[in-house]
Amino acid sequence: LVGLDETITAKQLSLRIVVVVTGKGPLKTQFLQKISKQRLDNVAIQTVWLEPSDYPRLLACADVGISLHTSTSGLDLPMKILDSFGCHVPVCARNFKCLSELVQDDVNGRVFDTSLQLQDQLFRLLQPLATMSSGSSNSNGWPPHGFGDLARYSRALEGRTKWDENWKQNALPAIETAVA
């Protein structure tokens, strides 16, 4: 986020970014301590704990989600990505063994291995906001947050099987077979 802020300043863009950090993960305190020491002019960071009913509402307002999840087994998939996808919000996700089961790079989001890659992806995805006038729509009629690659990724998420349908189609039959 520091590098992203510096890039926006160096390019003298009017882009302003709000990052909302959710949850109570074990690294939250360390993250907050580290970020509190930074002077950011173009990036504001807020941490929130939300009621379950408010979480999808917040996600639906986002332009892009960020997943820093890594898997020790390489087999578990981050629910945060599924939550974002359920709201048609594309993600930038840290790469690991089975991530491609959810995120197809440059189809429904982006995949990164380093913080510099994430910084570059976020800048490229969000930078068009700086060139749009307030309250305008793009040529596709999407609101200002539905532009360029983010709009394309979001459209790729439309029609995805919802969690409960997917569970009934895949997990339930497997469990029923196992206990029969």
Buried (B, 14 or more C-beta within 10 A) or exposed (E): BBBBBBBBEEEEBEBEBEBBBBEEEEEBEEBEEEBEEEEBEBBEBEBEEBEEEEBBEBBEEBBBBBBBBEBEEEEEBBEBBBBBBBBBBBBBBBBBEEBEEBBBBEEBBBBBEEBEBBBBBBBEBBBBBBEBEEEEEBEEEBEBBBBBBBBBBBBBBEEBEEEEEEEEEEEEEEEEEEEE
